[in-house]
Amino acid sequence: MPKHLQARPAQDEREERQVRKLSRSHHASADWKFHAQMIVESWAGKTPQEIATTLLCHPRTVRIHLNRFNTVIASKLP
């Protein structure tokens, strides 16, 4: 069974605002919006399985993107 993976907390208020804004955006590219929604759902305390069910994707996809977010520097966000 995979370990419970959760997105790291936002490094600062600016990063959190960017991710939340991106998750609600109507003009951002679909994949950026989709990945931001995964992060916001994780911050809300949901497991990768619950996030996958909500966003209609595979739990492994969620784990991959949460892991990527946890290792990426905030400056790489748009």
LUMGU-46570 format. One record per residue (C-alpha): residue number from 1; x negated, y negated, z negated. Coordinates in pm, 1 decimal, always signed. Layout:
<rs>
    nr         px         py         pz
   NUM          X          Y          Z
...
</rs>
This chain:
<rs>
    nr         px         py         pz
     1       +0.0       +0.0       +0.0
     2     -141.6     -343.0      +90.8
     3     -233.7     -578.6     -189.1
     4      -11.6     -877.2     -256.6
     5     -152.7    -1166.1      -57.8
     6      -49.4    -1522.6     -119.2
     7     -158.2    -1848.5      +42.5
     8     -401.5    -2048.9     -163.8
     9     -261.8    -2366.6     -318.2
    10     -300.3    -2680.4     -113.6
    11     -637.3    -2845.2     -170.1
    12     -475.3    -3183.9     -210.3
    13     -146.4    -3363.6     -160.1
    14     -239.6    -3457.7     +197.5
    15     -288.4    -3095.0     +301.8
    16      +39.9    -2988.4     +145.3
    17     +224.2    -3275.0     +317.3
    18      +69.0    -3180.1     +654.3
    19     +166.3    -2814.5     +625.3
    20     +521.3    -2888.4     +511.2
    21     +567.7    -3150.5     +784.5
    22     +434.9    -2909.9    +1047.0
    23     +670.5    -2633.9     +931.1
    24     +971.3    -2862.7     +991.6
    25     +845.5    -3020.8    +1312.6
    26    +1050.2    -3012.8    +1631.3
    27     +762.9    -3124.6    +1853.1
    28     +472.9    -2909.1    +1730.9
    29     +372.6    -2601.4    +1925.0
    30     +576.6    -2297.0    +1826.6
    31     +282.8    -2095.1    +1693.8
    32     +158.6    -2378.2    +1467.1
    33     +510.1    -2424.4    +1331.6
    34     +551.3    -2049.5    +1279.6
    35     +222.6    -2021.9    +1088.5
    36     +303.2    -2326.4     +874.2
    37     +639.8    -2171.6     +785.0
    38     +453.5    -1862.4     +662.2
    39     +238.6    -2077.0     +433.4
    40     +533.9    -2271.6     +293.4
    41     +725.2    -1949.3     +226.3
    42     +420.1    -1808.1      +48.7
    43     +392.7    -2122.0     -166.1
    44     +755.2    -2058.3     -262.5
    45     +644.2    -1725.4     -411.2
    46     +763.8    -1484.7     -143.2
    47     +572.3    -1168.1      -60.8
    48     +444.5    -1098.6     +291.5
    49     +725.4     -845.4     +336.3
    50     +990.4    -1102.5     +242.4
    51     +832.2    -1365.3     +467.6
    52     +822.0    -1118.6     +757.4
    53    +1188.9    -1037.0     +708.8
    54    +1280.3    -1407.1     +704.3
    55    +1072.5    -1497.0    +1011.0
    56    +1146.7    -1174.7    +1203.0
    57     +787.4    -1058.1    +1242.4
    58     +565.1     -776.5    +1115.2
    59     +426.0     -800.3     +759.7
    60      +75.2     -746.9     +895.4
    61     +113.8    -1063.2    +1104.9
    62     +198.5    -1255.4     +788.5
    63      -99.6    -1110.3     +601.0
    64     -334.5    -1199.6     +888.1
    65     -222.5    -1562.5     +893.0
    66     -218.0    -1601.9     +515.1
    67     -570.8    -1464.6     +502.4
    68     -676.1    -1702.2     +780.0
    69     -524.5    -1999.1     +593.9
    70     -704.1    -1896.5     +276.1
    71    -1040.3    -1908.7     +454.1
    72     -993.3    -2209.0     +685.1
    73    -1108.6    -2552.0     +574.9
    74     -831.1    -2811.5     +541.1
    75     -997.4    -3040.6     +794.0
    76     -909.7    -2795.6    +1070.9
    77     -539.1    -2866.6    +1028.0
    78     -389.5    -3098.5    +1290.8
</rs>
